[in-house]
Amino acid sequence: MSSPRARRRARTSGRRPLVHLALAALVLVGGTAAGTVFMRAQAQDGGGSAVSSSASSSVSPSASASTAPGADTVAEEASVESVAVPEVDHDELLATALADVSVEDGAAVSVAVLDVASGDSAVYGDTRFDTASIVKMDILAALLLQAQDADRRLTAQERTYASAMIRNSDNVSATALWKAIGQADGLDAANERFGLTETEGGDGLYWGLTQTTAADQLALLQQVFGDDSSELSEASRAYVQELMGLIAEGQDWGVSAAATGGATGSAFALKNGWLPRTATGLWDINSVGRVTVDDRSYLVAVVSDGNTTKAKGITLVETAAKAAVSVFTDAADATDSTQSTQSAESAESAESADVTTAAGTATTS
């Protein structure tokens, strides 16, 4: 069936043919030029689907047929499909990474790690462990929180105790500050505000037998190394971070093994704990802190028990820390590689679109 436009043309074909021929030529040239300009602009913006439909509607049927060779190719090559990013189970990735870590028979380890930049975290194990000396970070945080509540600064004596307790893991200083915060009751009250739900202060003066989980230690690290959402003030956070970055030589093992440093900041800030059990002769070996890997920060907590020697426990903790951080560093490397590939493909696509559009323009001009 002929179109209304064709029937109208049939009825008037005998009238002023030269005038209509001139007008048709004008429409063809003008329409093609407009379509060509629009196609070039859209190809540069990556609007492939818009190129095909808009360019066709800008010209008459005969002109659209003339520009078709370039339009379909531009639409196909200039458009970039969005790719859905699959949800990542970081806990599963951490479990897989730790499967390669050698653990002695009878020993146990639990790990928690946070990528500070992305906010993604992973946890392996929910068993409670004795803190040993990593509780000293918690004692200092509780002391600072109480001082904030009283609107006072730490005394000179408290600062002396705090420095020795964190930097040198001095037990006498820890006992003095443990008493100052109100022992287990004071620690538990502070930890409730810090968001720790599985940590319980040790009985009497046995602060080293405080029970905790890797996840709770990660939560505490977020209070110490976090932002203004922390219960600790900026000054309090800076003070704890400073001391944890000045650990005595010989006590700086642990999560620091995962650090490589970078152009900004220290490579690590940590607090370790080690405790031989008199009944079994086995060792509790723990390490918590912040590490920097290629200028990216990670918070890491590793707790373990049942180690036959201190050295084997340290090896376990360090290997586990490196495995934990690798969950995120490997993912970051993969993302960087994918983004580089996509950028290269986008550049090639844009270049191809320009060439194809130019070819189409030449054909229709």
SEZAFI-207641 format. One line per field, with one value per residue (C-alpha): residue number from 0; residue in one letter; y negated, z, x negated. Coordinates in nm, 3 decimals, always signed. Each point is the difference from the previous one (the first is absolute). Example, Ala and Ser with C-alpha at 12.3 -4.5 7.8 and 13.67 -1.06 7.14 Angstrom:
2
resi = c(0/1)
resn = c(a/s)
north = c(+0.450/-0.344)
up = c(+0.780/-0.066)
east = c(-1.230/-0.137)
END
This chain:
365
resi = c(0/1/2/3/4/5/6/7/8/9/10/11/12/13/14/15/16/17/18/19/20/21/22/23/24/25/26/27/28/29/30/31/32/33/34/35/36/37/38/39/40/41/42/43/44/45/46/47/48/49/50/51/52/53/54/55/56/57/58/59/60/61/62/63/64/65/66/67/68/69/70/71/72/73/74/75/76/77/78/79/80/81/82/83/84/85/86/87/88/89/90/91/92/93/94/95/96/97/98/99/100/101/102/103/104/105/106/107/108/109/110/111/112/113/114/115/116/117/118/119/120/121/122/123/124/125/126/127/128/129/130/131/132/133/134/135/136/137/138/139/140/141/142/143/144/145/146/147/148/149/150/151/152/153/154/155/156/157/158/159/160/161/162/163/164/165/166/167/168/169/170/171/172/173/174/175/176/177/178/179/180/181/182/183/184/185/186/187/188/189/190/191/192/193/194/195/196/197/198/199/200/201/202/203/204/205/206/207/208/209/210/211/212/213/214/215/216/217/218/219/220/221/222/223/224/225/226/227/228/229/230/231/232/233/234/235/236/237/238/239/240/241/242/243/244/245/246/247/248/249/250/251/252/253/254/255/256/257/258/259/260/261/262/263/264/265/266/267/268/269/270/271/272/273/274/275/276/277/278/279/280/281/282/283/284/285/286/287/288/289/290/291/292/293/294/295/296/297/298/299/300/301/302/303/304/305/306/307/308/309/310/311/312/313/314/315/316/317/318/319/320/321/322/323/324/325/326/327/328/329/330/331/332/333/334/335/336/337/338/339/340/341/342/343/344/345/346/347/348/349/350/351/352/353/354/355/356/357/358/359/360/361/362/363/364)
resn = c(m/s/s/p/r/a/r/r/r/a/r/t/s/g/r/r/p/l/v/h/l/a/l/a/a/l/v/l/v/g/g/t/a/a/g/t/v/f/m/r/a/q/a/q/d/g/g/g/s/a/v/s/s/s/a/s/s/s/v/s/p/s/a/s/a/s/t/a/p/g/a/d/t/v/a/e/e/a/s/v/e/s/v/a/v/p/e/v/d/h/d/e/l/l/a/t/a/l/a/d/v/s/v/e/d/g/a/a/v/s/v/a/v/l/d/v/a/s/g/d/s/a/v/y/g/d/t/r/f/d/t/a/s/i/v/k/m/d/i/l/a/a/l/l/l/q/a/q/d/a/d/r/r/l/t/a/q/e/r/t/y/a/s/a/m/i/r/n/s/d/n/v/s/a/t/a/l/w/k/a/i/g/q/a/d/g/l/d/a/a/n/e/r/f/g/l/t/e/t/e/g/g/d/g/l/y/w/g/l/t/q/t/t/a/a/d/q/l/a/l/l/q/q/v/f/g/d/d/s/s/e/l/s/e/a/s/r/a/y/v/q/e/l/m/g/l/i/a/e/g/q/d/w/g/v/s/a/a/a/t/g/g/a/t/g/s/a/f/a/l/k/n/g/w/l/p/r/t/a/t/g/l/w/d/i/n/s/v/g/r/v/t/v/d/d/r/s/y/l/v/a/v/v/s/d/g/n/t/t/k/a/k/g/i/t/l/v/e/t/a/a/k/a/a/v/s/v/f/t/d/a/a/d/a/t/d/s/t/q/s/t/q/s/a/e/s/a/e/s/a/e/s/a/d/v/t/t/a/a/g/t/a/t/t/s)
north = c(+0.000/-0.340/-0.259/-0.329/-0.186/+0.219/-0.051/-0.376/+0.013/+0.206/-0.253/-0.297/+0.157/-0.211/-0.336/-0.204/+0.299/-0.221/-0.187/+0.326/+0.145/-0.299/+0.018/+0.374/-0.056/-0.274/+0.225/+0.287/-0.205/-0.195/+0.308/+0.199/-0.276/-0.032/+0.375/+0.011/-0.272/+0.162/+0.341/-0.134/-0.169/+0.306/+0.235/-0.203/+0.014/+0.376/-0.038/+0.279/+0.085/-0.364/-0.042/+0.251/-0.108/-0.378/-0.014/+0.196/-0.226/-0.311/+0.080/+0.120/+0.377/-0.027/-0.200/+0.249/+0.282/-0.192/-0.051/+0.352/+0.155/-0.199/-0.029/+0.365/+0.057/-0.314/+0.105/+0.342/-0.110/-0.325/+0.145/+0.153/+0.251/-0.030/+0.312/+0.110/+0.041/+0.328/-0.016/+0.109/+0.223/-0.124/+0.243/+0.288/-0.149/-0.035/+0.360/+0.110/-0.208/+0.139/+0.358/-0.023/-0.114/+0.274/+0.042/+0.241/+0.283/-0.130/-0.365/-0.239/-0.337/-0.262/-0.302/-0.321/-0.257/-0.329/-0.191/-0.356/-0.166/+0.218/+0.091/+0.367/+0.251/+0.371/+0.220/+0.356/+0.172/-0.123/+0.183/-0.198/-0.017/-0.139/-0.342/+0.014/-0.343/-0.120/-0.106/-0.283/-0.188/+0.045/-0.116/-0.320/-0.063/+0.041/-0.237/-0.266/+0.038/-0.050/-0.305/-0.145/+0.053/-0.184/-0.275/+0.042/+0.088/+0.301/-0.071/+0.016/+0.328/+0.149/-0.096/+0.160/+0.319/-0.009/-0.037/+0.287/+0.219/-0.037/-0.049/+0.249/+0.211/-0.075/+0.203/-0.214/-0.303/+0.201/+0.107/-0.361/-0.120/+0.306/-0.110/-0.361/+0.087/+0.216/+0.336/+0.226/-0.215/-0.309/+0.189/+0.161/-0.334/-0.161/+0.297/-0.021/-0.352/+0.114/+0.261/+0.308/+0.273/+0.309/-0.141/+0.051/-0.140/+0.240/+0.069/-0.202/-0.115/+0.261/-0.249/+0.235/+0.258/-0.237/+0.198/-0.136/+0.089/-0.109/-0.185/-0.197/-0.093/-0.127/-0.213/-0.142/-0.076/-0.196/-0.209/-0.068/-0.054/-0.121/-0.339/-0.234/+0.271/+0.156/-0.039/-0.118/-0.360/-0.083/-0.081/+0.329/+0.200/-0.176/+0.075/+0.375/+0.016/-0.178/+0.246/+0.302/-0.131/-0.009/+0.362/+0.111/+0.196/+0.371/-0.050/-0.123/+0.338/+0.111/-0.173/-0.222/+0.291/-0.092/-0.361/-0.129/-0.369/-0.265/-0.368/-0.108/+0.081/+0.273/+0.358/+0.126/-0.076/+0.294/+0.166/+0.362/+0.246/+0.322/+0.220/+0.344/+0.212/+0.154/+0.300/+0.111/-0.183/-0.116/-0.360/-0.260/-0.222/-0.302/-0.309/-0.294/-0.320/-0.202/+0.082/-0.192/+0.181/-0.214/-0.308/+0.182/+0.063/+0.319/+0.077/+0.353/+0.210/+0.349/+0.203/+0.352/+0.258/+0.351/-0.085/+0.228/-0.283/-0.378/+0.007/+0.233/-0.217/-0.311/+0.178/+0.099/-0.352/-0.161/+0.250/-0.042/-0.381/+0.008/+0.239/-0.225/-0.315/+0.186/+0.048/-0.373/-0.078/+0.275/-0.131/-0.355/+0.118/+0.183/-0.309/-0.224/+0.245/+0.016/-0.379/-0.036/+0.252/-0.173/-0.340/+0.138/+0.162/-0.322/-0.197/+0.251/-0.007/-0.381/-0.005/+0.265/-0.197/-0.316/+0.190/+0.168/-0.327/-0.170/+0.280/-0.032/-0.376/+0.045/+0.248/-0.229/-0.330)
up = c(+0.000/-0.096/+0.270/+0.018/-0.093/-0.310/-0.106/+0.037/-0.212/-0.266/-0.025/-0.037/-0.204/-0.304/+0.174/+0.004/-0.012/-0.011/+0.319/+0.189/-0.124/+0.137/+0.337/+0.029/-0.060/+0.264/+0.259/-0.076/+0.038/+0.305/+0.174/-0.059/+0.139/+0.311/+0.052/-0.043/+0.257/+0.252/-0.051/+0.063/+0.326/+0.130/-0.089/+0.213/+0.297/-0.033/-0.073/-0.256/+0.030/-0.033/-0.312/-0.210/+0.077/+0.011/-0.316/-0.190/+0.114/-0.106/-0.373/-0.263/-0.073/-0.300/+0.198/+0.292/-0.234/-0.120/+0.353/+0.125/-0.071/+0.281/+0.252/+0.101/+0.050/+0.210/+0.218/+0.057/+0.068/+0.191/+0.253/+0.318/+0.188/+0.380/+0.172/+0.327/+0.273/+0.187/+0.376/+0.173/+0.309/+0.177/+0.289/-0.245/-0.171/+0.338/+0.091/-0.332/+0.053/+0.351/-0.123/-0.119/+0.343/+0.202/+0.348/+0.254/+0.131/+0.304/-0.091/-0.112/-0.173/-0.077/-0.228/-0.086/-0.260/-0.133/-0.316/+0.134/-0.338/-0.113/+0.341/-0.101/+0.269/+0.054/+0.309/+0.054/+0.322/+0.291/+0.289/+0.307/+0.081/+0.293/-0.094/+0.174/-0.053/-0.293/+0.271/+0.079/-0.304/+0.144/+0.347/-0.145/-0.211/+0.310/+0.199/-0.271/-0.026/+0.374/-0.015/-0.281/+0.208/+0.290/-0.237/+0.105/-0.147/+0.106/+0.287/-0.048/+0.191/-0.213/-0.316/+0.131/+0.076/-0.338/-0.194/+0.184/-0.024/-0.377/-0.128/+0.230/+0.109/+0.362/+0.231/+0.312/-0.192/-0.138/+0.350/+0.122/-0.281/+0.032/+0.356/-0.113/-0.241/+0.255/-0.115/-0.190/+0.074/-0.145/-0.305/-0.067/+0.031/-0.252/-0.235/+0.000/-0.139/-0.244/-0.141/+0.127/+0.076/+0.062/+0.226/+0.376/+0.238/+0.199/+0.366/+0.266/-0.116/-0.276/-0.284/-0.234/+0.030/-0.149/-0.260/-0.349/-0.365/-0.315/-0.111/+0.326/-0.033/-0.350/+0.143/+0.257/-0.271/-0.182/+0.314/+0.022/-0.370/-0.109/-0.066/+0.200/+0.034/+0.261/+0.371/+0.035/-0.083/-0.278/+0.258/+0.183/-0.323/-0.105/+0.336/-0.015/-0.363/+0.082/+0.275/-0.211/-0.273/+0.238/+0.115/+0.147/-0.221/+0.043/+0.072/-0.347/-0.152/-0.082/-0.239/-0.107/-0.222/-0.236/-0.041/-0.295/+0.079/-0.266/-0.067/+0.282/+0.370/+0.200/-0.119/+0.317/+0.350/+0.228/+0.338/+0.056/+0.275/+0.104/+0.296/+0.096/+0.182/+0.315/-0.008/-0.355/-0.100/-0.316/-0.123/-0.071/-0.279/-0.118/-0.215/-0.091/-0.191/-0.319/-0.295/-0.319/-0.331/-0.306/+0.172/+0.089/+0.366/+0.155/+0.357/+0.102/+0.310/+0.045/+0.319/+0.064/+0.270/+0.038/-0.158/+0.118/-0.004/-0.015/-0.330/-0.164/+0.126/-0.148/-0.334/+0.006/+0.079/-0.265/-0.270/+0.084/-0.009/-0.345/-0.126/+0.139/-0.165/-0.329/-0.021/-0.071/-0.167/-0.257/-0.065/-0.036/-0.250/-0.198/-0.001/-0.117/-0.280/-0.107/+0.002/-0.210/-0.250/-0.014/-0.051/-0.286/-0.157/+0.037/-0.169/-0.285/-0.031/-0.017/-0.259/-0.206/+0.024/-0.128/-0.294/-0.085/+0.024/-0.225/-0.252/+0.016/-0.047/-0.307/-0.144/+0.047/-0.097)
east = c(+0.000/-0.137/-0.049/+0.204/-0.317/-0.044/+0.364/-0.038/-0.314/+0.182/+0.282/-0.232/-0.278/+0.081/-0.021/-0.322/-0.243/-0.309/+0.096/+0.058/-0.323/-0.190/+0.179/-0.069/-0.368/-0.005/+0.171/-0.237/-0.317/+0.122/+0.138/-0.317/-0.220/+0.214/-0.003/-0.376/-0.063/+0.232/-0.159/-0.350/+0.103/+0.181/-0.285/-0.239/+0.240/+0.049/+0.374/+0.014/+0.368/+0.102/-0.211/+0.187/+0.357/-0.057/-0.208/+0.264/+0.284/-0.190/+0.014/+0.241/+0.030/-0.233/-0.259/+0.017/-0.084/-0.303/-0.139/+0.077/-0.345/-0.163/+0.283/+0.047/-0.374/-0.035/+0.293/-0.153/-0.358/+0.058/+0.244/-0.146/+0.211/+0.003/-0.129/+0.159/-0.260/+0.058/+0.034/-0.319/+0.005/-0.313/+0.046/-0.016/-0.305/-0.171/+0.078/-0.148/-0.313/-0.048/+0.038/-0.361/-0.125/-0.166/+0.151/-0.145/+0.213/+0.183/-0.055/+0.274/+0.008/+0.263/-0.040/+0.185/-0.103/+0.139/-0.086/+0.018/+0.059/+0.291/+0.139/+0.010/-0.094/-0.041/+0.003/-0.117/+0.104/+0.210/-0.169/-0.105/-0.370/-0.199/-0.132/-0.338/-0.159/+0.213/+0.248/-0.241/+0.133/+0.349/-0.111/-0.145/+0.310/+0.219/-0.223/+0.020/+0.378/+0.037/-0.227/+0.213/+0.314/-0.164/-0.118/-0.361/-0.336/-0.204/-0.236/-0.375/-0.007/+0.278/-0.186/-0.317/+0.189/+0.174/-0.325/-0.170/+0.310/+0.039/-0.354/-0.174/+0.298/-0.085/+0.224/-0.046/+0.124/+0.291/+0.104/-0.012/+0.227/+0.224/+0.068/+0.045/+0.282/+0.182/-0.134/+0.244/+0.306/-0.165/-0.125/+0.338/+0.181/-0.233/+0.024/+0.378/-0.033/-0.268/+0.239/-0.184/+0.253/-0.215/-0.274/-0.003/-0.258/-0.217/+0.070/-0.177/-0.341/-0.019/+0.046/-0.193/+0.279/+0.256/+0.196/+0.063/+0.059/-0.180/+0.314/+0.014/-0.366/+0.072/+0.281/-0.241/-0.256/+0.270/+0.048/-0.374/-0.072/+0.343/+0.153/+0.223/+0.265/-0.231/+0.073/-0.359/-0.086/-0.242/-0.268/+0.057/-0.017/-0.319/-0.161/+0.068/-0.109/-0.324/-0.091/+0.094/-0.228/-0.298/-0.012/-0.333/-0.235/+0.055/+0.370/+0.094/+0.078/+0.355/+0.238/-0.291/-0.109/+0.285/-0.117/-0.200/+0.028/+0.038/-0.043/+0.231/-0.003/-0.168/-0.005/+0.170/+0.127/+0.076/+0.025/-0.099/+0.077/-0.174/+0.075/-0.138/+0.260/-0.144/+0.234/-0.080/-0.316/+0.182/-0.002/+0.267/-0.136/+0.202/-0.057/+0.224/-0.063/+0.001/-0.223/-0.070/-0.034/-0.075/+0.144/+0.323/+0.086/+0.136/+0.101/-0.094/+0.062/-0.143/+0.049/-0.126/-0.064/-0.139/-0.337/-0.282/-0.255/+0.005/-0.190/+0.251/+0.284/-0.160/-0.044/+0.367/+0.117/-0.219/+0.097/+0.368/-0.030/-0.158/+0.267/+0.274/-0.131/-0.050/+0.377/+0.030/-0.333/+0.054/+0.351/-0.134/-0.262/+0.267/+0.224/-0.284/-0.078/+0.365/+0.034/-0.314/+0.134/+0.339/-0.165/-0.206/+0.305/+0.202/-0.277/-0.016/+0.379/+0.007/-0.277/+0.178/+0.324/-0.169/-0.150/+0.330/+0.191/-0.251/+0.040/+0.377/-0.024/-0.216/+0.252/+0.300/-0.165)
END
